[in-house]
Amino acid sequence: MDMDLISKLFVLPVLLLALGTMWIVAPIVRIEAPKHRYAAIDGLRGFLAMFVFLHHSAMWYYFARIHQWSYFPSSLYNQFGSTSVAMFFMITSFLFFSKLIEGYGRKFDWLKLYVSRIARIMPLYVTVVLALFIVVGFVTHFTLHESFGSLLLQFGQWIMIMEPNINHLNGTEFIICSVQWSLAYEWLFYFSLVIFGWLFFRLKPSFIVILTACIFLAIFALIIAHYYSDRVWLRMWPFASGLLAAFLARNARLKKIFSGNLITPPLLLLIYIGVFTYPSIFSFVPLVCMTMVFIGICCGNSLFGLLTWKPCRLLGQASYSIYLLHGLVLFITFYFVLGFGQAAHLTVFQHWLTIAFCSIFVIIIASFSYAYMEKPGMESAAGLTKKIREFFGLQLPTMPESISH
């Protein structure tokens, strides 16, 4: 049996193992999966995060042997990476453009939006960067190969979602599978919302809000241009898909059509065409296929109940932690636990058996990360916004109905 076939056979067992682990761990750390109008998106998030994990797990099979991160012969596992991240962008765009649509012509609480984003995203990201520096320390035997000032500068660059080598360790970004690149695009999108809100949704942000947004928009545009410039415009297109979904999902007739089980087989066919017949989502046909699928999910289609199944929604709660942390687990497993020498001699079956065990640890660590870092951050956002507003004497705008994100 060839590598590609054995790899495909492990997809379902690893996903089931992840769901089972989450089902056991969730009550322990008190993770809940409340139902809301976009519950299917929660389930989708969980699968997307695990597909990215599987994508990088397949890459590690070759990286341990030829030390080349870009080598990737399997189109399916390449799709697990590109399609999953693209659909994460669609989700972000859909949810936040929905906020703008609901706030059309009204005062909008931009401060709360950005405080909530920082409180949700940055604590875990900073923790991952700290862990990255510690891992680099072990790899380089805690020997300084450059000045302490240079290390502080590199830390600041990583916090701003750049990826310089740390302590002259080439390929530092591969320790976390370079997942941080997508955060640069997400922050670019977040700061563009002020411009969209001002120009197209009559939200009338203040001059200081527009100026601040433009400054950070320019900063992240420069960061992307310098570090993540590959296929920039192709990577931006999924945000347009999310915008389209935000408008179409508000149409009652479309919601009724797309939410029914009769439309599910055509959506599954579109998934097959978009994922199994193309090497990447970044061409016209697969992008259109997955956009249609995403619109169906936003309209309430749960793919025969799969996406609203409680274990899937629970997995979705920890999707951001899974996404950020799985690279560290893979690197520690293959570099410190097995060692590159041993990892390079694993059979295909042994490699995927190792990945199956890694998936258990990823879910456990991500569950604790969500419960004790992400969730408290989200819950603190309202209080932090209030304190900032009181400190600067800012007025409270009227906000649209909250959308869970």
Secondary structure, 3 states (H helix, E strand, C coil): CCHHHHHHHCHHHHHHHHHHHHHHHHHHHCCCCCCCCCHHHHHHHHHHHHHHHHHHHHHHHHHHHHCCCCCCCCHHHHHHHHHHHHHHHHHHHHHHHHHHHHCCCCCCCHHHHHHHHHHHHHHHHHHHHHHHHHHHHHHCCCCCCCCHHHHHHHHHHHHCCCCCCECCECCHHHHHCCCCHHHHHHHHHHHHHHHHHHHHCCCCCCHHHHHHHHHHHHHHHHHHHHHCCCCHHHHHHHHHHHHHHHHHCCCHHHHHHHHCHHHHHHHHHHHHHHHHCCCCCCCHHHHHHHHHHHHHHHCCCCCCCCCCCHHHHHHHHCHHHHHHHHHHHHHHHHHHHCCHHHHCCCCHHHHHHHHHHHHHHHHHHHHHHHHHHHHHHHHHHHHHHHHHHHHHCCCCCCCCCCCCC
